[in-house]
Amino acid sequence: MTIPASTNTGRPSEGPSTSTDHAIHLESEFEDVPVPASHRRSTLSVSAVWFGFPMVLTGAIFGGTIAYGLGFWKGLLAILLGNAVLLGYVGALSYLAGRTGKNFALSAAETFGRHGSKIVTAFLATVVIGWFAFQTGLTGATLNVSLGWNETLIVLLAGLLYIGVTFVGIRALTLIGMIAAPLFIALGVVAIVLVTRDHGFGAITSYDGGAPDATVLSLGAAVTIVVATFIDSGTMTADFTRWSRSGKAAVIATFSAFPVANFIAMTTGALIVAAGGALNPATDGGDFLPILVDHGAVLTVLAVIFVFVNLGSVCAHCLYNGAVGWSQLTGSTMRVLTLILGAIGLVIALAGVWSHFSTWLNLLGIFVPSIGAVLIVDQLVTRRAAAREVTGLRAQPFVAWIIGAACAYAVHHWAPQLSEAVAGMICAAGVYMILEFMPTNRIGRSGATSPSEGTTEIEVAR
């Protein structure tokens, strides 16, 4: 669905015609309507948004953690498999977004219902603020460990900077992505060269990992880590890829992130650990910042710039997701929510969210993948969402989501050698397909037998 350029698609306070936007050059973010064809962006522009997102220091940390637990080659396999899952999952959701121009909340309403989508959107839009808080805290922790700088002061400064970038909107995300990715590649290559000039590449390819204090001990667990790191914003990919000119262009933008950018980031960390260059691979994985700051003033300055730009990229993306999502729930604007949610995330970061990160990843791997799986099946496989009248609340997707999350939880506790994220996707998709093809059965609240009686309806099966 597209909207003519002449249609008033933005809120009055943020529409392109307001004097404030002309003064500070802020465009409408189209929080509550599909992005019109006249405002769609080039494939390169949208790709820059996604390409610069996963190519971050966090990816190197996780890639190093995986290699430390599994060894280099098995770790590399896990990284490839996880990225393949992300490509299929995020790519499918992006295709829907590019085809319709709808953000996540608008798209979710077709599957979960108007009221049901609010539950899903609130959950994911809150989860991504946790990511914003984590990455902001990581900025301070990284510079504290590497340079001894005051962690609290850096977290405060970084948080304010990242909120400011997000406030500008999608254009700022495109720009920071274009800067962050090349900077990561350049400094990552420098770090690898510095590490391998003493040990050579032979040490890397023969690295077996398997240290006693490793946290990743199975291929399935490693795949879950790869998937979980971007499953939240990946599920809300429509907030970014709705700006694409077509579904195909949105998939191309996704491919630039998974596997390309994410594989580069994680493999860099794996190489650092396998070459013996990581200071504390059990907890810090493939963090290569200490390597840079140990080799002169020029690299130190570049390393500091890198931390702010690189982690700022992922923080701005996550905060943008949260702000767009909550703008749907509150009726406010993306920029107002950016300030409010950014302040909340900053407080959480100052409280030390870093120490609870393993619990956070488990939460993401268990509860989030089922949501996207249901959306994909509903809107791409059964193809019923487009023809369905949007109801208040649909029960089938919630049943599938809960059962999928339960499957993921069971795998996490009783079959840790498997990937809980993948198990959740498969279970949720299977359950939803079964429910969709069951005979029609409508249940009305308060004894209502039809929508005309004025009660909210729960649609148990179409």
N, C-alpha and C positions, 0 to 999 in steps of 0.2 A: 504494500500500500504506500502510495506517495501522496504528498500534499502540495498543491501548487505554490509557487513562490509568493504569490500575492496573498495567500492565506495568513492570517495572524496566528502564528504557531508558538510564539514565546509568551511568557507571562509579561504583563505590562511593565513590571519593574526590571525585566531583563531583555525585553524585545529589542531588535536591532534599531528601532526607531527612537529609542529614548536618548535624551541629551547626555545622560550619564555615560551610557555605553559609547557614544561618539567621542566623549571627552577622554575616556581611558581605553577605548578600543576593545571593549569586551563584547563578544557576540553571545547570542542566545545559545543555551546549552540544550534546549528542547527536552526538558525534563519529563513533560507529561504528554508529549505527542511524538509520532515518528519524525525522524529527521527528513525534511523535504528534499526532493531531488536537487533543488537549486543550492543546497548547502552541503551536499555530499562532497567528500574529499578524494583525492587521488589515492591509488593503491599504495604508492610510495609513502604518502603522508600517514595513512593508517598503519602501514607496516612499521613505520618509525615508532609509532606509539607502542606496538606490541614487541618489536625487536629490542627496544631499549629497556623493556620491563624485566625480562628474566635474566638478562646478561648483567648480573649484579654480584657483588662480593658474597652475598648469602648463598648463591648457587655454588660458588667455589668452596665455601665452607661445607655444604652438604655433599658435594662431589668428593671432597677429601675424606669426609666421614665414612662414606660408602666404600671408598677404596681402602681405607684403614681397616674396615671390618671384613671385606671380602677379597681383597687383593686387587691388583690393577685390572686384569682382563675380565674377571667376573664382575667387578664393579662397573667397568665400562659397558658390559652387557646389560646390567641393571639400569644404567642411565639411558641406554638406547631403548629398552623396553618401556621404561616409564615415559619417555618422550613420545613414543609411538602411541601409548594410551592417551596422553594429553592431546596429541595431534587429532586423533579420531574424535575425542570428547569435545574439546574446545573448537575444533574445526567444524563439527556439525552444528554447534550452537552459534558459531559465527556466521555460518551459511544462512541460518534463519534470520539473524540480525541484519546482514547485508541485503537480504531479499525484502525485508519489511521496513527497515529503518527504525525498528522499535528497540527501546532499551530493555534491560532484563525485567524490570517490574511490569512493563506493558506486555511483554511476551509471556511472562508467568501467569498473568491474569487469564489468558486463553486456556491454559491447562489447569490451573488450580482454582480459578474463579476470582472474581473481584476481591472478595474478602480473604479468600484462601491465599492469594498471591501476597497479601500484606504480611502474613505469617512468614512465608518463605523469604520475602524481600527483607523483612526486619531482621531475620536470623543472619542472612548472608551480609547485609549491609553493616551489621554489628561485628561480625567475624572479621571483616576486612579492616575495621578500625583497630582490632587487636593486632593485625599485621603492621599497620601504620605505627602503632605504639612499639612493637617489637623492633622494627627497623630503625626507628628514631633512637631507641635505647641502644641498639647495636652501634650506631654512629658514635655515641659517647663512649661506650665500652671499648670499641676498637681503637680510638685515638688515645684513650687512657692507657691501654695495654702497650700500644706501640710507642707513644711519645710522652706518657705520663701526664697528659693534660687533665684538667678537672672534669670529671665525667658529668657531673650535674650541670655545670655551665654549658658544656658542649651539647648535651641533650636539649637544654632549653633553647639554645641558639639554633640548633638544627631543626627542632620542631617548628619554630616560628618561620624559618626559611621555607620549609616544606609546605606549610600551610599557605604561605604567600604564593608559591608556585602553583599549587592546586587551585587557588582562588581565580587565577587567570583563565583556567579552563583547558579545553582540549588542545588549543594551540600551544600552550606551554608544555603539555605532555609530549606533543610531537617534537618540540625543540629539545627538551631535555633528553628525550630518547635518542635523538640524532647525535647528541654530545656524549652521553653516557656509554653507548655501545662501543664506538671507536676508541674511547679512552680506556675502557676495560681491556679490549684486545691488545692495545699497545703496551699497557703496563703489565698485563698478564704474560705476554711474550717476554718482556724484559725480566720478570720474576723467574720464569722457567729457564731462561738462558743463564741467569745468575746461579740458579740452583744446580743445573745439570753440567755446568762447566767443570765441576770438581768430580762428580760421580758418573757422568755420562748417561746415555739413554738405556744402557744395558741394565742398570739398577732399576729403572722404571718398569721395563717389560718383565722382569723376573720378580717383581714385588708381590709377595703372597698375602700380606696383611694378616688378619687373624689374630691380632694382639688380644691378650686377656681382658683388657679394659675397653674393648671396642663395643659400641652400642648396636651396631648393625651386624647381625650374624646370619642372615638368610637372604636369598635373592628376592623373595617376596617382600620382606620388610624393606629392602632397599628400593624396590619399585614403588612401594607405598610412599616412601620419603620423597621420591622424585615427583610423584603425582600430587601429594599433599601440599608441596610447597607452592603450587599455583592452582589448586583445585577451587579455591574460593573466588579469586578474581577470574579464573578460567570459566567458572560457572556463570559469572556476571560479565562475560566477554562482550555481550551485546552492548554494554555501555560504551565500549570502544569501537567495536566493528560495525555498529549501526551507521557510522559515518561513511562506510564503504559504498561504492556506487552499484555494487551487485553482490550476490551471494558468493560468486566465484572470487571476486576481489577480496572479500572478507576471509575466505579460506586461505588465499595467498598470504594475507597479512598474518594469519595464524601460523602458517608454515614458517614464516620468518622467526617466530618465537619458539615453536616446537616442531621440529627438533633443533633448528639451527642455533638460535641464540642461547637457549637453555643448555644444549649439549656443549657448546663452547665454554660456557661458564662452569659447568660441573666438571668437564674434562680437565679444565685448567686446574681446579682444586685437586682432582685425582692425581694429576702429574706432579703437583707440588708435594703431596704426601708420599707418593711412590718414590720420588727422588730424594726423600729425606729432608725436605726443606721446611716442613711444618714444625712450629715450636711445640704445640700441644694438639696433635691430631685427634685425640680422643674427644676433646671438647670443642676445639676451634677448627677442626677439619683442615681444609685447604686454604685458610686465610693467608694470603701472601703479602699483606701489608707490612709485617715486620721485616720481610726480606728487602723491600724497597727502602724503608727508612734506615736500614743499616748500610746503605751504599751512597752516602753523600747528600748534600743539601738540596741539590736539584731534584733528585728522586723523592726526597722527603716532602718538598713543596708540592710536587705533582701528586704524591700519595695522599696528601691532605685534601687537595682539590678533588681527587678521585673519590674519596670517601663521601664527601658532601654531594657531589653530582651523582654518583652511582647509587648510593642508598636513597638519595633524594628522589631519584627516578621511581623506584618501587614504592616509596612512601606516598608520592603524589598520585600514583596510579591507584593505590589502595584507598586513599582518602577520597579520591574522585568517585570511585565505586560506591563508597559509603554515603557520600553526599548526594549523589544522584538517586540512590535507593531510598534514603530517608526523605528526600524532597517529595517523592511519591506518597509517602506515608503521612507526611505532615502538612502538605500543601504549601510548603515554603519553597525557597529557591535553592539551587545547588550551592550558590556562593554563601548564603547565610548558613546553610548546614555545614559547609566547609569550615567556617569559623568555629561553630559550636562543637562539631565532632572532632576537629583538630585540637581544640583545647582539652577535650576529654581524653583523647589519645595521648596528648602530651603529658597530662597528669599521670596516666597509667605508665607511660615510659619512665617518668621520674620516680615512680614507685618501685621500679626494678623488675619489669616484666620478663627480662631475659632469662632469669632463673627458672621460669615455668615453661620454657619453650617446648620441651619434649612432650609435655601434657597437651600443649596446643596442637602439635602435629598429629597426635593421636585423635584429638577431637575432630580435626579436619578430615582425616582419612576415614573416619567412621561415619560421620553425619552428612558430609557435603556431597560426595559423588552420586548418591541416589537421586538427588534433586535434578541434576542435569540429565541423568539417564532417563528419568520420567519425561522431561521436556522433549528430549530427542525422539523417544518412541512416540509420544503423542503427536508431535508436530511434523515429524519426518517419516515415520513408519506407518502408523495407523492413519495419519493424515486426516484426523477428524477435527482438530482444533479450529481450522479456518472456517469450517461450515457450522461449528457449534455456537449456539447463542451463549454468550458469557454469563454464567450464573454467579450467585453470591459465593458459593463454596462447593467444590467437588470433592467427594470422599476418596475416589479411586487413587488419585496421585498421592494423597497423604498416606493411604494404606500401603502403597508401594514404597514410598519413602521410608516409612517406619520399618517395614519388613527388610528392605535393603540395608538400612542402618543396623538392624538386629543381626543380619548375616555378617556384616562387616565386623561388628563387635564380637561375634562368635569366632570368626577367623582370627581376630586380634588375640584372643585369649587361648583358643584351643588348637589353632593351626597357624602359628606365627611364621611358618615357612612359606605361607602363601601371602598374596597381597590382599589386605583387607579392603583397600580402595576399589580394586577391580572386582572383588567378590560383591561389594555393595552395589556397584553398577549393574552387574549381571543379574543379581537377585531382583533389584528394583525394576529393571527393564522387563524381566520375565513375568513378574507378578502383575505389572501394569498391563501387559499385553493380554494376560489371562482375564483380568478384570474388564478390560475394554471389550472383549468379545463375548462376555457373558450376556444373557438375555436382559433386556431393558427392565430396570426396576427403580422407580423413583420413590423416595421417601420424603414426605413433607414434615416439617416440624409442627408441633401442637395439633396433630391429627389432620393437617391440611392434605387435600388430595390433588390439588392442582395449583399452579402459580397464580391463577385468578383469585384465589382466596386471600391474597395479600400477605402471605407468610413467606419467609426466606426458605428456599429449597436447597436441600442437599442432594446432589445427583450422584447416586451410588453406582449406576452404570447407564451408559447411553442406550 
